[in-house]
Structures are given as structure tokens and as C-alpha cells.
């Protein structure tokens, strides 16, 4: 699988996990840090990838 495709899959999986924690568990649980609502530390990294400026 190409690297860009793998990164996209990984970010989508992390985003869905973080959304699940935010919506269903009130933000309490293990997250990947890619969601604004949970003040994630990897938000900028993911946004950069989505906009085409990341690796």
C-alpha cells in the first residue's frame, strides 16, 4: 500500500476513534489527539496532511 494511502487510513481510523470518545464517552478515554473538540496535540499534523502540505 502506498505511504500516502496508509497515512490517510491511519488518520481516518484515529479521527473516528477520537470522535467516538468525544461523542459517546464525554471525552474520557484514550485518544490519538487528532480532534479539535478534545484539544488534540496532532490536529495541525493531520490538517497539514489533508491540505496536501504534510508528508
mmCIF file as gemmi writes it, N, C-alpha and C atoms, coordinates in Angstrom:
data_model
loop_
_atom_site.group_PDB
_atom_site.id
_atom_site.type_symbol
_atom_site.label_atom_id
_atom_site.label_alt_id
_atom_site.label_comp_id
_atom_site.label_asym_id
_atom_site.label_entity_id
_atom_site.label_seq_id
_atom_site.pdbx_PDB_ins_code
_atom_site.Cartn_x
_atom_site.Cartn_y
_atom_site.Cartn_z
_atom_site.occupancy
_atom_site.B_iso_or_equiv
_atom_site.pdbx_formal_charge
_atom_site.auth_seq_id
_atom_site.auth_asym_id
_atom_site.pdbx_PDB_model_num
ATOM 1 N N . UNK Axp A 1 ? 0.855 -1.176 0 1 0 ? 1 A 1
ATOM 2 C CA . UNK Axp A 1 ? 0 0 0 1 0 ? 1 A 1
ATOM 3 C C . UNK Axp A 1 ? 0.901 1.239 0 1 0 ? 1 A 1
ATOM 4 N N . UNK Axp A 2 ? 0.608 2.197 -0.873 1 0 ? 2 A 1
ATOM 5 C CA . UNK Axp A 2 ? 1.405 3.425 -0.905 1 0 ? 2 A 1
ATOM 6 C C . UNK Axp A 2 ? 1.363 4.154 0.446 1 0 ? 2 A 1
ATOM 7 N N . UNK Axp A 3 ? 2.443 4.861 0.748 1 0 ? 3 A 1
ATOM 8 C CA . UNK Axp A 3 ? 2.569 5.546 2.031 1 0 ? 3 A 1
ATOM 9 C C . UNK Axp A 3 ? 1.43 6.537 2.264 1 0 ? 3 A 1
ATOM 10 N N . UNK Axp A 4 ? 1.089 7.333 1.249 1 0 ? 4 A 1
ATOM 11 C CA . UNK Axp A 4 ? 0.026 8.33 1.409 1 0 ? 4 A 1
ATOM 12 C C . UNK Axp A 4 ? -1.309 7.65 1.743 1 0 ? 4 A 1
ATOM 13 N N . UNK Axp A 5 ? -1.568 6.52 1.116 1 0 ? 5 A 1
ATOM 14 C CA . UNK Axp A 5 ? -2.807 5.8 1.382 1 0 ? 5 A 1
ATOM 15 C C . UNK Axp A 5 ? -2.811 5.248 2.804 1 0 ? 5 A 1
ATOM 16 N N . UNK Axp A 6 ? -1.685 4.739 3.249 1 0 ? 6 A 1
ATOM 17 C CA . UNK Axp A 6 ? -1.581 4.219 4.61 1 0 ? 6 A 1
ATOM 18 C C . UNK Axp A 6 ? -1.773 5.334 5.636 1 0 ? 6 A 1
ATOM 19 N N . UNK Axp A 7 ? -1.156 6.483 5.385 1 0 ? 7 A 1
ATOM 20 C CA . UNK Axp A 7 ? -1.327 7.62 6.29 1 0 ? 7 A 1
ATOM 21 C C . UNK Axp A 7 ? -2.781 8.077 6.335 1 0 ? 7 A 1
ATOM 22 N N . UNK Axp A 8 ? -3.438 8.122 5.18 1 0 ? 8 A 1
ATOM 23 C CA . UNK Axp A 8 ? -4.848 8.519 5.137 1 0 ? 8 A 1
ATOM 24 C C . UNK Axp A 8 ? -5.697 7.542 5.939 1 0 ? 8 A 1
ATOM 25 N N . UNK Axp A 9 ? -5.451 6.262 5.781 1 0 ? 9 A 1
ATOM 26 C CA . UNK Axp A 9 ? -6.18 5.237 6.534 1 0 ? 9 A 1
ATOM 27 C C . UNK Axp A 9 ? -5.936 5.401 8.033 1 0 ? 9 A 1
ATOM 28 N N . UNK Axp A 10 ? -4.693 5.604 8.416 1 0 ? 10 A 1
ATOM 29 C CA . UNK Axp A 10 ? -4.351 5.761 9.837 1 0 ? 10 A 1
ATOM 30 C C . UNK Axp A 10 ? -5.033 6.987 10.44 1 0 ? 10 A 1
ATOM 31 N N . UNK Axp A 11 ? -4.975 8.117 9.737 1 0 ? 11 A 1
ATOM 32 C CA . UNK Axp A 11 ? -5.613 9.336 10.248 1 0 ? 11 A 1
ATOM 33 C C . UNK Axp A 11 ? -7.127 9.164 10.358 1 0 ? 11 A 1
ATOM 34 N N . UNK Axp A 12 ? -7.749 8.522 9.378 1 0 ? 12 A 1
ATOM 35 C CA . UNK Axp A 12 ? -9.2 8.32 9.416 1 0 ? 12 A 1
ATOM 36 C C . UNK Axp A 12 ? -9.575 7.423 10.599 1 0 ? 12 A 1
ATOM 37 N N . UNK Axp A 13 ? -8.809 6.379 10.826 1 0 ? 13 A 1
ATOM 38 C CA . UNK Axp A 13 ? -9.071 5.49 11.957 1 0 ? 13 A 1
ATOM 39 C C . UNK Axp A 13 ? -8.923 6.242 13.273 1 0 ? 13 A 1
ATOM 40 N N . UNK Axp A 14 ? -7.88 7.051 13.389 1 0 ? 14 A 1
ATOM 41 C CA . UNK Axp A 14 ? -7.656 7.834 14.602 1 0 ? 14 A 1
ATOM 42 C C . UNK Axp A 14 ? -8.765 8.871 14.798 1 0 ? 14 A 1
ATOM 43 N N . UNK Axp A 15 ? -9.184 9.518 13.699 1 0 ? 15 A 1
ATOM 44 C CA . UNK Axp A 15 ? -10.239 10.523 13.779 1 0 ? 15 A 1
ATOM 45 C C . UNK Axp A 15 ? -11.556 9.9 14.237 1 0 ? 15 A 1
ATOM 46 N N . UNK Axp A 16 ? -11.908 8.747 13.673 1 0 ? 16 A 1
ATOM 47 C CA . UNK Axp A 16 ? -13.148 8.083 14.077 1 0 ? 16 A 1
ATOM 48 C C . UNK Axp A 16 ? -13.092 7.643 15.533 1 0 ? 16 A 1
ATOM 49 N N . UNK Axp A 17 ? -11.949 7.165 15.987 1 0 ? 17 A 1
ATOM 50 C CA . UNK Axp A 17 ? -11.801 6.798 17.392 1 0 ? 17 A 1
ATOM 51 C C . UNK Axp A 17 ? -12.006 8.015 18.289 1 0 ? 17 A 1
ATOM 52 N N . UNK Axp A 18 ? -11.352 9.12 17.954 1 0 ? 18 A 1
ATOM 53 C CA . UNK Axp A 18 ? -11.466 10.332 18.77 1 0 ? 18 A 1
ATOM 54 C C . UNK Axp A 18 ? -12.9 10.862 18.779 1 0 ? 18 A 1
ATOM 55 N N . UNK Axp A 19 ? -13.585 10.796 17.625 1 0 ? 19 A 1
ATOM 56 C CA . UNK Axp A 19 ? -14.987 11.209 17.564 1 0 ? 19 A 1
ATOM 57 C C . UNK Axp A 19 ? -15.851 10.328 18.458 1 0 ? 19 A 1
ATOM 58 N N . UNK Axp A 20 ? -15.595 9.038 18.439 1 0 ? 20 A 1
ATOM 59 C CA . UNK Axp A 20 ? -16.33 8.115 19.295 1 0 ? 20 A 1
ATOM 60 C C . UNK Axp A 20 ? -16.153 8.474 20.769 1 0 ? 20 A 1
ATOM 61 N N . UNK Axp A 21 ? -14.927 8.739 21.172 1 0 ? 21 A 1
ATOM 62 C CA . UNK Axp A 21 ? -14.645 9.102 22.565 1 0 ? 21 A 1
ATOM 63 C C . UNK Axp A 21 ? -15.336 10.421 22.911 1 0 ? 21 A 1
ATOM 64 N N . UNK Axp A 22 ? -15.264 11.397 22.012 1 0 ? 22 A 1
ATOM 65 C CA . UNK Axp A 22 ? -15.862 12.708 22.276 1 0 ? 22 A 1
ATOM 66 C C . UNK Axp A 22 ? -17.385 12.63 22.369 1 0 ? 22 A 1
ATOM 67 N N . UNK Axp A 23 ? -18.009 11.907 21.457 1 0 ? 23 A 1
ATOM 68 C CA . UNK Axp A 23 ? -19.467 11.881 21.385 1 0 ? 23 A 1
ATOM 69 C C . UNK Axp A 23 ? -20.119 10.885 22.334 1 0 ? 23 A 1
ATOM 70 N N . UNK Axp A 24 ? -19.496 9.745 22.518 1 0 ? 24 A 1
ATOM 71 C CA . UNK Axp A 24 ? -20.139 8.687 23.291 1 0 ? 24 A 1
ATOM 72 C C . UNK Axp A 24 ? -19.616 8.519 24.713 1 0 ? 24 A 1
ATOM 73 N N . UNK Axp A 25 ? -18.449 9.081 24.999 1 0 ? 25 A 1
ATOM 74 C CA . UNK Axp A 25 ? -17.852 8.899 26.319 1 0 ? 25 A 1
ATOM 75 C C . UNK Axp A 25 ? -17.487 10.22 26.986 1 0 ? 25 A 1
ATOM 76 N N . UNK Axp A 26 ? -18.036 11.303 26.487 1 0 ? 26 A 1
ATOM 77 C CA . UNK Axp A 26 ? -17.814 12.602 27.1 1 0 ? 26 A 1
ATOM 78 C C . UNK Axp A 26 ? -16.362 13.049 27.119 1 0 ? 26 A 1
ATOM 79 N N . UNK Axp A 27 ? -15.569 12.566 26.167 1 0 ? 27 A 1
ATOM 80 C CA . UNK Axp A 27 ? -14.17 12.958 26.087 1 0 ? 27 A 1
ATOM 81 C C . UNK Axp A 27 ? -13.251 12.204 27.033 1 0 ? 27 A 1
ATOM 82 N N . UNK Axp A 28 ? -13.792 11.218 27.736 1 0 ? 28 A 1
ATOM 83 C CA . UNK Axp A 28 ? -12.99 10.441 28.687 1 0 ? 28 A 1
ATOM 84 C C . UNK Axp A 28 ? -12.624 9.102 28.06 1 0 ? 28 A 1
ATOM 85 N N . UNK Axp A 29 ? -11.35 8.924 27.834 1 0 ? 29 A 1
ATOM 86 C CA . UNK Axp A 29 ? -10.854 7.703 27.226 1 0 ? 29 A 1
ATOM 87 C C . UNK Axp A 29 ? -9.567 7.976 26.47 1 0 ? 29 A 1
ATOM 88 N N . UNK Axp A 30 ? -9.006 6.931 25.915 1 0 ? 30 A 1
ATOM 89 C CA . UNK Axp A 30 ? -7.735 7.041 25.196 1 0 ? 30 A 1
ATOM 90 C C . UNK Axp A 30 ? -7.985 7.565 23.787 1 0 ? 30 A 1
ATOM 91 N N . UNK Axp A 31 ? -7.314 8.653 23.434 1 0 ? 31 A 1
ATOM 92 C CA . UNK Axp A 31 ? -7.469 9.251 22.115 1 0 ? 31 A 1
ATOM 93 C C . UNK Axp A 31 ? -6.117 9.349 21.416 1 0 ? 31 A 1
ATOM 94 N N . UNK Axp A 32 ? -6.194 9.68 20.13 1 0 ? 32 A 1
ATOM 95 C CA . UNK Axp A 32 ? -4.982 9.855 19.328 1 0 ? 32 A 1
ATOM 96 C C . UNK Axp A 32 ? -4.589 11.315 19.198 1 0 ? 32 A 1
ATOM 97 N N . UNK Axp A 33 ? -5.441 12.217 19.654 1 0 ? 33 A 1
ATOM 98 C CA . UNK Axp A 33 ? -5.106 13.646 19.645 1 0 ? 33 A 1
ATOM 99 C C . UNK Axp A 33 ? -5.293 14.346 18.32 1 0 ? 33 A 1
ATOM 100 N N . UNK Axp A 34 ? -6.253 13.874 17.5 1 0 ? 34 A 1
ATOM 101 C CA . UNK Axp A 34 ? -6.439 14.478 16.186 1 0 ? 34 A 1
ATOM 102 C C . UNK Axp A 34 ? -7.748 15.268 16.074 1 0 ? 34 A 1
ATOM 103 N N . UNK Axp A 35 ? -8.38 15.552 17.202 1 0 ? 35 A 1
ATOM 104 C CA . UNK Axp A 35 ? -9.693 16.199 17.179 1 0 ? 35 A 1
ATOM 105 C C . UNK Axp A 35 ? -9.652 17.529 17.917 1 0 ? 35 A 1
ATOM 106 N N . UNK Axp A 36 ? -10.136 18.583 17.248 1 0 ? 36 A 1
ATOM 107 C CA . UNK Axp A 36 ? -10.191 19.913 17.877 1 0 ? 36 A 1
ATOM 108 C C . UNK Axp A 36 ? -11 19.891 19.171 1 0 ? 36 A 1
ATOM 109 N N . UNK Axp A 37 ? -12.134 19.192 19.156 1 0 ? 37 A 1
ATOM 110 C CA . UNK Axp A 37 ? -13.03 19.193 20.302 1 0 ? 37 A 1
ATOM 111 C C . UNK Axp A 37 ? -12.365 18.669 21.572 1 0 ? 37 A 1
ATOM 112 N N . UNK Axp A 38 ? -11.367 17.825 21.417 1 0 ? 38 A 1
ATOM 113 C CA . UNK Axp A 38 ? -10.648 17.284 22.574 1 0 ? 38 A 1
ATOM 114 C C . UNK Axp A 38 ? -9.286 17.947 22.75 1 0 ? 38 A 1
ATOM 115 N N . UNK Axp A 39 ? -9.079 19.066 22.045 1 0 ? 39 A 1
ATOM 116 C CA . UNK Axp A 39 ? -7.819 19.81 22.109 1 0 ? 39 A 1
ATOM 117 C C . UNK Axp A 39 ? -6.614 18.9 21.844 1 0 ? 39 A 1
ATOM 118 N N . UNK Axp A 40 ? -6.708 18.159 20.743 1 0 ? 40 A 1
ATOM 119 C CA . UNK Axp A 40 ? -5.666 17.203 20.392 1 0 ? 40 A 1
ATOM 120 C C . UNK Axp A 40 ? -4.355 17.845 20.012 1 0 ? 40 A 1
ATOM 121 N N . UNK Axp A 41 ? -3.275 17.131 20.311 1 0 ? 41 A 1
ATOM 122 C CA . UNK Axp A 41 ? -1.934 17.649 20.027 1 0 ? 41 A 1
ATOM 123 C C . UNK Axp A 41 ? -1.447 17.294 18.619 1 0 ? 41 A 1
ATOM 124 N N . UNK Axp A 42 ? -2.219 16.497 17.859 1 0 ? 42 A 1
ATOM 125 C CA . UNK Axp A 42 ? -1.838 16.138 16.496 1 0 ? 42 A 1
ATOM 126 C C . UNK Axp A 42 ? -2.777 16.748 15.458 1 0 ? 42 A 1
ATOM 127 N N . UNK Axp A 43 ? -3.616 17.707 15.869 1 0 ? 43 A 1
ATOM 128 C CA . UNK Axp A 43 ? -4.584 18.323 14.957 1 0 ? 43 A 1
ATOM 129 C C . UNK Axp A 43 ? -3.88 18.993 13.783 1 0 ? 43 A 1
ATOM 130 N N . UNK Axp A 44 ? -2.888 19.789 14.043 1 0 ? 44 A 1
ATOM 131 C CA . UNK Axp A 44 ? -2.186 20.523 12.978 1 0 ? 44 A 1
ATOM 132 C C . UNK Axp A 44 ? -1.499 19.554 12.021 1 0 ? 44 A 1
ATOM 133 N N . UNK Axp A 45 ? -0.928 18.488 12.568 1 0 ? 45 A 1
ATOM 134 C CA . UNK Axp A 45 ? -0.269 17.479 11.735 1 0 ? 45 A 1
ATOM 135 C C . UNK Axp A 45 ? -1.269 16.845 10.767 1 0 ? 45 A 1
ATOM 136 N N . UNK Axp A 46 ? -2.446 16.473 11.262 1 0 ? 46 A 1
ATOM 137 C CA . UNK Axp A 46 ? -3.447 15.863 10.416 1 0 ? 46 A 1
ATOM 138 C C . UNK Axp A 46 ? -3.989 16.858 9.385 1 0 ? 46 A 1
ATOM 139 N N . UNK Axp A 47 ? -4.267 18.077 9.806 1 0 ? 47 A 1
ATOM 140 C CA . UNK Axp A 47 ? -4.758 19.103 8.875 1 0 ? 47 A 1
ATOM 141 C C . UNK Axp A 47 ? -3.747 19.383 7.771 1 0 ? 47 A 1
ATOM 142 N N . UNK Axp A 48 ? -2.487 19.393 8.117 1 0 ? 48 A 1
ATOM 143 C CA . UNK Axp A 48 ? -1.439 19.61 7.131 1 0 ? 48 A 1
ATOM 144 C C . UNK Axp A 48 ? -1.44 18.483 6.097 1 0 ? 48 A 1
ATOM 145 N N . UNK Axp A 49 ? -1.602 17.257 6.551 1 0 ? 49 A 1
ATOM 146 C CA . UNK Axp A 49 ? -1.658 16.118 5.637 1 0 ? 49 A 1
ATOM 147 C C . UNK Axp A 49 ? -2.865 16.243 4.714 1 0 ? 49 A 1
ATOM 148 N N . UNK Axp A 50 ? -4.033 16.567 5.272 1 0 ? 50 A 1
ATOM 149 C CA . UNK Axp A 50 ? -5.259 16.677 4.488 1 0 ? 50 A 1
ATOM 150 C C . UNK Axp A 50 ? -5.141 17.78 3.43 1 0 ? 50 A 1
ATOM 151 N N . UNK Axp A 51 ? -4.532 18.893 3.794 1 0 ? 51 A 1
ATOM 152 C CA . UNK Axp A 51 ? -4.415 20.007 2.856 1 0 ? 51 A 1
ATOM 153 C C . UNK Axp A 51 ? -3.318 19.79 1.801 1 0 ? 51 A 1
ATOM 154 N N . UNK Axp A 52 ? -2.555 18.729 1.957 1 0 ? 52 A 1
ATOM 155 C CA . UNK Axp A 52 ? -1.504 18.422 0.98 1 0 ? 52 A 1
ATOM 156 C C . UNK Axp A 52 ? -0.162 19.003 1.317 1 0 ? 52 A 1
ATOM 157 N N . UNK Axp A 53 ? -0.006 19.566 2.514 1 0 ? 53 A 1
ATOM 158 C CA . UNK Axp A 53 ? 1.264 20.154 2.917 1 0 ? 53 A 1
ATOM 159 C C . UNK Axp A 53 ? 2.06 19.258 3.859 1 0 ? 53 A 1
ATOM 160 N N . UNK Axp A 54 ? 1.558 18.078 4.131 1 0 ? 54 A 1
ATOM 161 C CA . UNK Axp A 54 ? 2.232 17.155 5.046 1 0 ? 54 A 1
ATOM 162 C C . UNK Axp A 54 ? 2.971 16.08 4.293 1 0 ? 54 A 1
ATOM 163 N N . UNK Axp A 55 ? 3.501 15.132 5.047 1 0 ? 55 A 1
ATOM 164 C CA . UNK Axp A 55 ? 4.275 14.056 4.425 1 0 ? 55 A 1
ATOM 165 C C . UNK Axp A 55 ? 3.392 12.993 3.811 1 0 ? 55 A 1
